[in-house]
Amino acid sequence: MSSSGNGSGGSVDIQKLARLARLQLTEQEQTDFGPQITDILGFVEQLSELDTSGVEPMTSALDVENCFRDDAPDQSLSSKAATRTAPASQDGTFLVPPVLGNTSSKK
């Protein structure tokens, strides 16, 4: 399903967008999200029209400084202690399901 009218005359392919975001949407959700995505893209397009030539680039809207601690070695959990309560572990590491599909080396 596509939704058109994002302000630039193009269309938004909701199925492709959902696939890229690894979302499984029902037909109703695709229908509902189409206009919402179009509105969001329209808002972003409005923002891109703002003159920001005199504005310094920043990583936060707030004028704050990072207050990180020094990166110094400290006591930490052993691998065995850290993985003790994990649902699955092997050789001191966490075992998790593949995120990007089957990652086995078998072909």
C-alpha positions in Angstrom: 0.0 0.0 0.0 1.3 3.4 -0.9 0.2 6.8 0.5 0.7 9.9 -1.5 0.7 13.6 -0.8 3.8 14.1 1.3 4.1 17.6 0.1 6.8 16.8 -2.5 4.4 15.1 -4.9 5.9 11.7 -4.2 4.4 8.8 -2.4 5.3 6.8 0.7 5.5 3.0 0.2 4.2 1.9 3.6 5.0 -1.8 3.0 8.6 -1.0 2.1 8.9 1.4 5.0 7.6 -1.3 7.4 9.9 -3.9 5.9 12.9 -1.6 6.4 11.9 -1.0 10.0 11.3 -4.7 10.4 7.6 -4.1 11.3 4.8 -6.5 10.6 1.7 -4.3 9.9 -1.8 -5.4 9.3 -3.7 -4.0 6.4 -5.6 -1.7 8.8 -2.3 -0.4 10.3 -0.9 0.2 6.9 -4.1 2.2 6.0 -3.9 4.1 9.3 -0.2 4.9 9.2 -0.1 6.2 5.6 -1.6 9.6 6.4 0.4 9.8 9.6 3.7 9.2 7.7 2.6 11.7 5.1 2.0 14.4 7.8 5.3 13.7 9.4 7.2 14.1 6.1 5.3 17.3 5.4 6.4 18.6 8.8 10.0 17.7 8.1 9.8 19.4 4.8 8.6 22.6 6.5 11.6 22.4 8.9 13.9 22.0 6.0 12.7 25.4 4.7 13.9 27.2 7.8 16.9 29.5 7.5 19.5 28.1 9.9 22.5 29.8 8.4 23.3 31.7 11.6 22.7 28.8 13.9 25.7 26.8 15.3 25.3 23.1 14.8 24.5 21.4 18.1 23.8 17.9 19.4 21.1 19.0 21.9 18.5 21.7 22.1 19.7 22.4 25.6 22.9 24.3 26.4 24.5 21.6 28.5 27.9 20.1 28.7 28.7 16.4 29.0 29.7 15.4 32.5 31.0 12.0 31.9 33.2 10.3 34.5 36.8 9.5 33.5 37.2 6.3 31.5 39.2 4.5 34.1 39.3 0.7 34.8 37.1 -0.3 37.8 35.9 -3.4 39.3 33.2 -5.2 37.3 31.4 -8.4 37.1 33.1 -11.5 35.8 31.8 -13.0 32.6 30.4 -15.9 34.7 28.6 -13.6 37.1 27.2 -11.5 34.3 25.8 -14.4 32.3 24.6 -16.4 35.4 21.0 -15.3 35.0 20.9 -15.0 31.2 18.4 -17.2 29.4 21.2 -18.6 27.3 25.0 -18.2 27.4 28.1 -20.0 26.2 31.7 -19.6 27.2 30.9 -16.4 29.2 29.0 -14.7 26.4 25.3 -14.1 25.9 23.5 -16.1 23.3 20.8 -14.1 21.5 18.5 -15.0 18.5 19.7 -13.7 15.2 18.4 -10.2 14.4 19.0 -10.1 10.7 17.8 -13.6 9.8 19.6 -16.9 9.8 23.3 -16.3 10.3 24.4 -19.9 10.2 27.4 -20.5 7.9 25.8 -23.6 6.4 24.7 -23.1 2.8 
